[in-house]
């Protein structure tokens, strides 16, 4: 194994990290930088907990998928059952004679947090809420949400209805990246279905109206039950560099606590970390020795630009090692992985990036093999030659 040490004031990709000096009052939380695929905070994030209305994001995911594959359109209408009409808690206030459109139901779920709207969607897509919950659980497993189990479509309290903050974060990231046009609905602040919901017409996400100077929030979903406390799955974008973060928190004591804690988490994510470019696209970061090739070395490059999110306090203390088993035997194909770049940032786990051959190296001819053999023999002879005897001091 060969290693070469580099000093970098640059940067690279995706590392999981823990909170750096940030203490949240939430009982569980997860903060994720989508742009660099970096976990910034993990507090009990894999523990299954009652998600309250934040689990409505899974109902929306199922509906978005139905829109995406053409099973429904925004103009498709669904009937309203007695069960949906009689749902308690937050409501869109649909009635049995109504035929709300998919677009109206999306607004009713996101803005009004309508439990009734969720049941309408569940029955419209699967025939019954029970069947829809089974589909939710099946899809959650396919999406890698291993700490989630759904008993209903709305997050209505149930002893078997659970999600982890990590799973909620994965789901939020999916909604943002897979359905960008539909995601825009999460930024809407008001919806009053048939003028029936004057007391519940405003989106409860406290960050949408904050108007922070250096970032903008545009989603996603609040949640509250007595068992779960106050929670929020949110997302915000930095106005400075376009970075996007997703955060999930739960277990807070009040609506006001949820608002202040959410703002603090977003400020922490954007102000305590700096995105740096460690390796530019096409930049040679080093060389690897080649055995019996037409050239003795090959340049090393990354497949694409390498960016890293680093704590602002240590951004100039990045180091990196190039590691490979060598010399690399010819022939070497252009783009072949021949080494690895290991990047270390204080207070963060190390990051590993494949290094590829910058150019092809063909087998050397007879002359190359002859000169290599001669060099190896000479090196072995020098290594085997006894050291001169030590002479006594005169």
C-alpha positions as CSV (number, residue, x, y, z in Angstrom):
1,X,0.0,0.0,0.0
2,X,1.4,3.4,-1.0
3,X,0.3,6.7,0.5
4,X,1.0,10.3,-0.5
5,X,0.0,13.2,1.8
6,X,-1.6,16.3,0.4
7,X,-2.5,19.6,2.0
8,X,-5.8,20.9,0.8
9,X,-7.5,24.3,1.2
10,X,-10.1,22.8,-1.2
11,X,-12.9,20.2,-0.6
12,X,-15.0,17.0,-1.4
13,X,-18.2,15.0,-1.1
14,X,-20.7,13.7,1.4
15,X,-19.8,12.8,4.9
16,X,-22.1,12.0,7.8
17,X,-21.5,14.2,10.8
18,X,-22.8,14.9,14.3
19,X,-23.8,18.3,15.7
20,X,-20.9,20.7,16.3
21,X,-21.7,22.5,19.5
22,X,-25.4,22.7,18.8
23,X,-27.8,21.6,21.5
24,X,-31.4,21.2,20.5
25,X,-34.4,21.1,22.8
26,X,-36.1,18.6,20.6
27,X,-36.3,15.0,21.8
28,X,-35.2,13.8,18.4
29,X,-33.8,15.7,15.4
30,X,-32.1,15.2,12.0
31,X,-30.5,17.9,9.9
32,X,-29.2,17.1,6.4
33,X,-27.5,19.2,3.7
34,X,-28.9,18.0,0.4
35,X,-26.4,19.9,-1.7
36,X,-23.4,18.1,-0.2
37,X,-25.2,15.0,1.2
38,X,-24.0,15.8,4.7
39,X,-25.7,15.0,7.9
40,X,-25.2,18.0,10.2
41,X,-27.1,16.8,13.3
42,X,-28.4,13.5,14.5
43,X,-30.2,13.2,17.8
44,X,-32.2,10.0,18.4
45,X,-32.9,10.2,14.6
46,X,-33.4,6.5,14.1
47,X,-35.8,6.0,17.0
48,X,-39.4,5.3,15.8
49,X,-41.7,7.9,17.3
50,X,-45.2,9.2,16.9
51,X,-45.0,11.5,13.9
52,X,-48.4,13.2,14.1
53,X,-49.3,15.1,11.0
54,X,-45.7,15.0,9.6
55,X,-46.6,11.5,8.4
56,X,-49.0,13.1,5.9
57,X,-45.8,13.5,3.8
58,X,-46.1,9.8,3.1
59,X,-49.7,10.2,1.9
60,X,-48.5,13.1,-0.3
61,X,-45.7,10.9,-1.7
62,X,-48.2,8.3,-2.7
63,X,-50.4,10.9,-4.4
64,X,-47.4,12.5,-6.1
65,X,-46.3,9.1,-7.4
66,X,-49.8,8.5,-8.8
67,X,-49.6,11.9,-10.5
68,X,-46.2,11.1,-11.8
69,X,-47.1,7.8,-13.4
70,X,-50.4,9.1,-14.8
71,X,-52.9,7.2,-12.6
72,X,-54.5,10.6,-11.7
73,X,-54.2,14.2,-12.8
74,X,-54.6,17.4,-10.9
75,X,-58.2,17.6,-12.2
76,X,-59.1,14.1,-11.1
77,X,-61.9,14.2,-8.5
78,X,-62.4,11.9,-5.6
79,X,-65.7,11.2,-3.6
80,X,-66.0,12.0,0.1
81,X,-67.0,9.1,2.3
82,X,-68.9,9.5,5.6
83,X,-65.6,8.4,7.4
84,X,-63.7,11.2,5.7
85,X,-66.4,13.7,6.5
86,X,-66.5,12.7,10.2
87,X,-62.7,12.9,10.8
88,X,-61.8,15.0,13.7
89,X,-58.8,17.2,14.3
90,X,-57.4,19.5,11.6
91,X,-59.7,19.5,8.6
92,X,-60.1,20.8,5.0
93,X,-63.9,20.6,5.7
94,X,-65.0,18.5,2.8
95,X,-68.6,17.2,2.8
96,X,-70.2,14.1,1.3
97,X,-71.6,16.0,-1.6
98,X,-68.2,17.4,-2.6
99,X,-65.9,16.1,-5.3
100,X,-62.6,17.7,-4.5
101,X,-59.9,17.6,-7.1
102,X,-56.4,16.2,-6.5
103,X,-55.0,19.7,-6.6
104,X,-57.5,20.9,-3.9
105,X,-56.7,17.8,-1.8
106,X,-53.0,18.5,-2.0
107,X,-53.6,22.0,-0.8
108,X,-55.9,20.7,1.9
109,X,-53.3,18.3,3.2
110,X,-50.3,20.7,3.1
111,X,-51.9,23.9,4.2
112,X,-54.9,22.9,6.3
113,X,-53.3,19.6,7.5
114,X,-56.7,18.0,6.7
115,X,-57.2,14.6,8.2
116,X,-60.4,14.4,6.1
117,X,-58.4,15.2,3.0
118,X,-56.0,12.3,3.7
119,X,-58.8,9.8,4.1
120,X,-60.3,11.0,0.8
121,X,-57.0,10.4,-1.0
122,X,-56.5,7.1,0.7
123,X,-59.9,5.8,-0.3
124,X,-59.5,7.3,-3.8
125,X,-56.2,5.6,-4.5
126,X,-56.7,2.3,-2.7
127,X,-60.4,1.8,-1.9
128,X,-60.0,2.0,1.8
129,X,-57.7,3.6,4.4
130,X,-56.6,0.2,5.6
131,X,-55.6,-0.9,2.2
132,X,-53.8,2.4,1.7
133,X,-51.8,2.0,4.9
134,X,-50.6,-1.4,3.6
135,X,-49.5,0.3,0.4
136,X,-47.7,3.0,2.5
137,X,-45.8,0.4,4.5
138,X,-44.8,-1.6,1.4
139,X,-43.6,1.6,-0.3
140,X,-41.7,2.8,2.8
141,X,-39.8,-0.5,2.8
142,X,-38.9,0.0,-0.9
143,X,-37.6,3.5,-0.1
144,X,-35.4,2.4,2.7
145,X,-37.6,3.9,5.5
146,X,-36.8,1.0,7.9
147,X,-38.1,2.7,11.1
148,X,-41.5,3.6,9.9
149,X,-44.9,1.9,10.2
150,X,-48.2,3.4,9.1
151,X,-51.6,2.6,10.6
152,X,-53.5,5.3,8.8
153,X,-53.1,8.1,6.2
154,X,-53.2,11.2,8.5
155,X,-51.0,10.6,11.5
156,X,-54.0,10.2,13.8
157,X,-52.7,8.8,17.1
158,X,-52.3,5.0,16.9
159,X,-49.9,2.8,19.0
160,X,-48.5,1.3,15.8
161,X,-48.1,4.5,13.8
162,X,-44.5,5.4,14.0
163,X,-41.7,7.1,12.0
164,X,-38.1,8.1,12.8
165,X,-36.8,11.6,12.2
166,X,-34.3,10.1,9.7
167,X,-37.1,8.4,7.7
168,X,-39.0,11.7,7.6
169,X,-35.9,13.4,6.4
170,X,-35.4,10.8,3.7
171,X,-39.0,11.3,2.6
172,X,-38.7,15.1,2.6
173,X,-35.5,14.8,0.5
174,X,-37.4,12.6,-2.0
175,X,-40.3,15.0,-2.3
176,X,-37.9,17.8,-3.0
177,X,-35.7,16.1,-5.5
178,X,-38.1,13.7,-7.3
179,X,-41.1,16.0,-7.6
180,X,-39.8,19.6,-7.9
181,X,-42.9,21.0,-9.6
182,X,-45.2,19.5,-7.1
183,X,-42.9,20.5,-4.2
184,X,-43.8,24.1,-4.9
185,X,-47.1,23.5,-3.2
186,X,-45.4,23.3,0.2
187,X,-44.6,27.0,0.0
188,X,-48.2,28.1,-0.3
189,X,-49.5,29.9,2.8
190,X,-53.3,29.9,2.5
191,X,-56.1,27.7,1.3
192,X,-59.8,28.0,2.2
193,X,-61.9,25.3,0.5
194,X,-65.3,26.7,-0.4
195,X,-64.7,29.4,2.3
196,X,-65.3,26.8,5.0
197,X,-62.1,27.0,6.9
198,X,-61.5,30.6,8.1
199,X,-59.9,29.5,11.3
200,X,-57.6,26.9,9.6
201,X,-56.8,28.5,6.3
202,X,-53.2,29.4,7.0
203,X,-50.2,27.1,6.6
204,X,-48.8,26.4,10.1
205,X,-45.2,26.2,9.1
206,X,-43.7,29.1,11.1
207,X,-40.7,29.6,8.8
208,X,-42.7,30.5,5.7
209,X,-43.5,34.0,6.9
210,X,-40.2,34.6,8.7
211,X,-38.4,36.4,5.8
212,X,-34.9,35.6,7.1
213,X,-32.2,37.7,5.5
214,X,-29.9,35.0,4.2
215,X,-32.1,32.0,3.6
216,X,-35.7,31.2,2.5
217,X,-37.9,28.4,3.8
218,X,-40.3,26.6,1.4
219,X,-41.7,23.6,3.2
220,X,-42.7,21.1,4.5
221,X,-45.1,19.9,7.3
222,X,-45.9,20.6,10.9
223,X,-47.2,18.0,13.4
224,X,-48.7,18.0,16.8
225,X,-50.4,15.6,19.1
226,X,-50.3,15.3,22.9
227,X,-48.2,12.2,22.6
228,X,-45.8,13.5,20.0
229,X,-45.5,17.1,21.1
230,X,-44.8,19.8,18.5
231,X,-42.7,18.9,15.4
232,X,-41.7,20.2,12.0
233,X,-40.2,18.7,8.9
234,X,-38.8,21.7,7.1
235,X,-36.5,22.8,4.3
236,X,-34.7,26.0,3.5
237,X,-32.3,27.4,0.8
238,X,-29.4,29.7,1.4
239,X,-29.5,32.9,-0.6
240,X,-25.7,33.0,-0.5
241,X,-24.7,29.8,-2.1
242,X,-27.9,28.0,-3.0
243,X,-27.3,25.2,-0.4
244,X,-30.5,23.4,0.6
245,X,-31.0,21.8,4.0
246,X,-33.8,19.5,5.3
247,X,-34.5,19.3,9.0
248,X,-36.8,17.3,11.2
249,X,-37.5,17.8,14.9
250,X,-40.1,16.6,17.3
251,X,-41.0,16.6,21.0
252,X,-41.1,20.3,21.6
253,X,-43.5,21.8,24.2
254,X,-45.3,24.5,22.3
255,X,-45.9,26.1,18.9
256,X,-43.5,29.0,19.9
257,X,-40.8,26.5,20.9
258,X,-41.2,24.8,17.5
259,X,-40.8,28.2,15.7
260,X,-37.7,29.3,17.6
261,X,-36.0,25.9,17.5
262,X,-36.6,25.6,13.8
263,X,-35.1,29.0,13.1
264,X,-32.1,28.2,15.3
265,X,-31.5,24.9,13.4
266,X,-31.6,26.6,10.0
267,X,-29.2,29.3,11.1
268,X,-26.9,26.7,12.6
269,X,-26.9,24.7,9.3
270,X,-26.1,27.8,7.1
271,X,-23.9,29.8,9.4
272,X,-21.7,27.2,11.1
273,X,-20.7,25.3,7.9
274,X,-19.0,26.4,4.7
275,X,-19.1,24.7,1.4
276,X,-15.7,24.4,-0.2
277,X,-14.5,23.0,-3.5
278,X,-11.6,20.7,-2.8
279,X,-11.0,19.3,-6.3
280,X,-12.1,20.9,-9.5
281,X,-13.5,18.9,-12.3
282,X,-10.5,17.5,-14.4
283,X,-7.9,18.7,-11.9
284,X,-4.9,16.4,-11.4
285,X,-4.5,15.7,-7.7
286,X,-1.4,13.5,-7.9
287,X,0.2,10.6,-9.7
288,X,0.5,6.8,-9.3
289,X,3.6,4.8,-10.2
290,X,3.0,2.3,-13.1
291,X,4.8,-1.0,-13.4
292,X,6.0,-2.1,-16.9
293,X,4.0,0.6,-18.7
294,X,5.0,2.9,-21.6
295,X,5.2,5.6,-18.9
296,X,6.3,5.3,-15.3
297,X,3.5,7.4,-13.8
298,X,-0.2,8.2,-14.5
299,X,-2.1,11.2,-13.3
300,X,-5.0,10.9,-10.9
301,X,-8.3,12.7,-11.2
302,X,-11.7,12.5,-9.7
303,X,-14.8,11.7,-11.7
304,X,-16.4,15.1,-11.0
305,X,-15.9,18.2,-8.9
306,X,-15.5,17.4,-5.3
307,X,-17.3,19.6,-2.7
308,X,-17.3,19.3,1.0
309,X,-19.2,21.0,3.8
310,X,-16.9,21.8,6.7
311,X,-17.3,23.6,10.0
312,X,-16.4,27.3,9.5
313,X,-13.9,27.2,12.4
314,X,-11.7,24.6,10.7
315,X,-12.1,25.3,7.0
316,X,-8.4,25.8,6.5
317,X,-7.3,22.6,8.3
318,X,-8.2,20.0,5.6
319,X,-5.7,17.3,4.9
320,X,-5.8,14.4,2.4
321,X,-3.9,11.2,1.5
322,X,-3.7,9.5,-1.8
323,X,-3.7,5.7,-1.1
324,X,-3.2,2.9,-3.6
325,X,-1.6,-0.6,-3.9
326,X,1.3,0.0,-6.2
327,X,3.0,0.4,-8.4
328,X,-0.1,-0.1,-10.7
329,X,0.4,-2.8,-13.3
330,X,0.1,-1.9,-16.9
331,X,-2.0,-1.7,-19.0
332,X,-4.1,1.0,-17.3
333,X,-7.3,2.2,-18.9
334,X,-8.3,5.8,-18.9
335,X,-10.9,6.3,-16.2
336,X,-9.9,3.2,-14.4
337,X,-10.0,3.5,-10.6
338,X,-6.4,3.1,-9.4
339,X,-6.4,4.9,-6.1
340,X,-8.4,6.6,-3.4
341,X,-8.4,10.1,-1.9
342,X,-9.0,10.1,1.8
343,X,-9.9,13.6,3.1
344,X,-9.8,14.5,6.7
345,X,-11.5,17.5,8.4
346,X,-11.2,18.2,12.1
347,X,-14.3,17.2,14.0
348,X,-15.7,15.3,11.0
349,X,-15.5,11.7,9.8
350,X,-13.1,11.1,7.0
351,X,-14.3,11.1,3.4
352,X,-13.2,8.7,0.7
353,X,-13.2,9.6,-3.1
354,X,-12.2,7.2,-5.9
355,X,-9.3,8.5,-8.0
356,X,-9.2,7.5,-11.7
357,X,-6.4,7.2,-14.2
358,X,-6.2,10.5,-16.2
359,X,-5.0,8.7,-19.3
360,X,-4.4,5.2,-20.6
361,X,-1.0,3.6,-20.1
362,X,-0.2,0.7,-22.5
363,X,2.2,-2.1,-21.8
364,X,5.8,-1.2,-22.3
365,X,7.8,-2.8,-25.1
366,X,10.9,-5.0,-24.8
367,X,13.1,-2.0,-24.0
368,X,10.9,-0.9,-21.2
369,X,10.9,-4.4,-19.7
370,X,14.7,-4.7,-20.1
371,X,15.4,-1.3,-18.4
372,X,12.9,-2.0,-15.6
373,X,14.5,-5.4,-14.9
374,X,18.0,-3.8,-14.9
375,X,16.7,-1.1,-12.5
376,X,15.2,-3.6,-10.1
377,X,18.3,-5.7,-10.1
378,X,20.4,-2.7,-9.3
379,X,18.1,-1.7,-6.5
380,X,18.2,-5.2,-5.0
381,X,22.0,-5.2,-5.3
382,X,22.3,-1.9,-3.5
383,X,19.9,-3.1,-0.8
384,X,21.9,-6.3,-0.3
385,X,25.3,-4.7,-0.3
386,X,26.8,-4.8,3.3
387,X,27.3,-1.4,4.9
388,X,30.9,-0.3,5.3
389,X,32.5,-1.3,8.6
390,X,32.5,1.4,11.2
391,X,36.1,2.8,11.7
392,X,37.3,3.4,15.3
393,X,37.7,7.0,16.1
394,X,41.3,8.2,15.9
